[in-house]
Amino acid sequence: MNQDRREQVRPFLRAGEHVVAVCAYELGPGVPTPPDELVPPADPSALHRRIEAKLPRPLAQLVRTRVIDPRRSRPAAGAAAVDGLPDAVDRLGTRLMHGKSMEGGWQSAAGHFLISRAGARGSVTGVLAVTDRRWFGLTDVSHLWQSAPVMKEYWEAPRQAVAAVRARPTGVLQRGRMDLEFTDGSWVALLASVPAQAVSFAEAAAHYR
């Protein structure tokens, strides 16, 4: 499985760049979802772009702001606030059960990682890669009718931006738990899709520093 992940990473390597370690992961329980207003709107589909191109400019502008990004409407914002109440209760229960899952606000490095991931609108499982130059994350953005994964790079950071990957942090019992710690003091909890790979991934990343 990890060899398959390395093959997915290979097309995103730059000239002369070498992979150090790769790990498939999911976000840990209780990791917060970025607020809608911080996540860029989805790219319009090809059909939507063709329709918009045939509209008069004022109408096209209205469609662009209201249809592509419905969060701009006040009713949508109010509905989102109400819909978010059960999620807030769930997050509280998850934190009591699994401990803290993120440190730092949305302006932190950890916040930027989560916002970038949400903006890609990809699969639940992502791929985290560290090379001799940088860190980057991939996600599968294929449609339901596509049989093969379509990987997209949603985040990258220089090696110096990540302080450590801490596998099996003290006081946490989740299998495959890894805390991705940034040099600004922020961090986010991840779960290795194959729990046994968490420690080897963390060790490989640390060994190269």
N, C-alpha and C positions, 0 to 999 in steps of 0.2 A: 504493500500500500504506500509506504513512504517513497518508494521509487517512482510510483505514479505521480505523487505530489511533486517530486523533483522535475519530472517531465513537464508538469504544468507550469512550473516556475521558469524553466529554461528559456522560453520565448521572451521573457521580460528582463533577462539579463542584458546588461550593457557590454560594450566591447571590452574584453579583458577582465570582466567581473566574474568572480568565482563564488559558488554557493558554499556556505559553511554548514548551515542546518536548515531543515524545513520541518514544519509541524502543522498538521490539520487541527483546527481548534473550533470551539464554540465559545460564546460569552458565558461567563459564570452566572449562576443563579443570582438574581437580584441586581445585576448590572443595569443601571438606569438607561432608559431610551431618551435620546436627545430631544429637546422640545422641537416641535414642528417648524417653528420660525427660524431655527438654526440650520435646518437641513435644506439644501438646495432643492428646488422643485425637480421632478423627474423630467428627463428629456422627452419632448413630444415624439410620438410615433411617426413613421413615414407617412401613413394615411393622414394623420392630423396635420402634418406640414403641407401636404398637397391641398387639403381643404382650405387651410388658412391662406395659402398663396392665391386663391381665387376670390378671397373676400376683399371688400374695400378696406383701406388702411385703418380707419377709425374702428370698424367692426373687428378687424383682425387683432387690433391692440386690446380691445375689450375681451376677446376670446383668450388671448395670451395671458392676461392677468387674472381672469376669473375662472377659466376652465382648466388651464394647465396648473394653476396654483390656487385652488379653491380656499386655501387657508387665509387668503386676504379678506374673505367675507366675514362679517361679524357673527352671523349665525353659526358658521363653521367653527369659529374660535370658541363660542359658547358651548357648542356641542362637544368639542374636544375636551373642554375643562370638565364637563360632567362625565364624559366617558372615561376620563383618566382617574376618577375617584376609586373604582375597584382596583385599578393597577397600583395605586398608592398603598392600599391596604395589603395587597399581595406582596409588595416590596418590603413592607414592614415585617410581615410574617417570614419572608425569606431571609431577611437580615437576622432575625432572631434565631433562625435555624442554622444558617450557614455563615454568619458573620458578615463583616463589611466586604463589599465587592468593588469599591472604587474610592480613590482618594483624589481630591482636586476638583475644581469647577469646570465648566464647559470651555473656559478660556485656557485651561491647562493642556499639557501634551496628551494626557489621557483623554480629556474631553475632545480634543481634536481628532484623536484616533477613532473614537466612537461616532463622532459626527461624520467623518469621512466614510466610515463603514456603513452607516445608515444611508448616506447619500448615494451609495452604489446600488442600493436596493437589490442585493444579491441573496444568495442562499444563506441558511442558518450557519452552515459550516464554512469556515474560511480557511485560508492557508497563510501561515506566517513564515516568512523567510528572512534569514540573516545571511548577508554576504560579507566579503572582505571590505566592502565599502559602506553598506547601508542596511537598513531594515525595510521591508515592505510587506504589504498585505494584499492578498488576492481573494476574489469571491466569484462564484459562478453566477452569471447573469443570463444563462440560457432560458429560453421560453419552454413551456410545457411540451410543445411539439418537437423540440430538438432533443435528439437522443444523446448527443455528446456535450460535455460541459463547455461553456464559453467563459473563459476566465477574464477578469478585469482587475487591473491594479487600482485599488482605492486609496492607498495610503503609503507614504514612504517617509523615512527619517534617516538622517546620518547616524552612523554607529554611535557617535558621541552623545546622541540624544537619549539613548536607552542605557540606564544604569545597570540593569540586571533582569534576568528572568528567574524568579524564585519559585522553584518547584516544591510542592508539598509544604507551604508556609506553616509556621508554628500555630497550633490551635485550630487548624482547619482540617476536616476529615474527608473532604470531597476527593474522589479518585480522579487523578489527572489534573488537579488544580495547579495552575501556574499564575503567578502575579507578574505582569509586565510592568516593570518599574522604570520611570523616566527620571532624568537628571534634575528636573524641576521639582521633584518630590511627589509628583502625582503617580498613580498606578491604577491598573484595571485588572480584574480577575478573569482569567481564561480557563477553559477546560480542554485538555488535549483529547482529541476524538478517540485516540488509542491511549488510554491512561498510562500504559507502560512507557510511552515515548516522552512523557513530560520531563522526567529527570535527564534523559540522554540529550534532549533538545536544550535544556537549560545548561547542562555541562558543556556541550559543544559551543554554545554561544559565549559562555564565560571563559572557556579555554582560549578563545581567539582574541579576547580583549587585551 
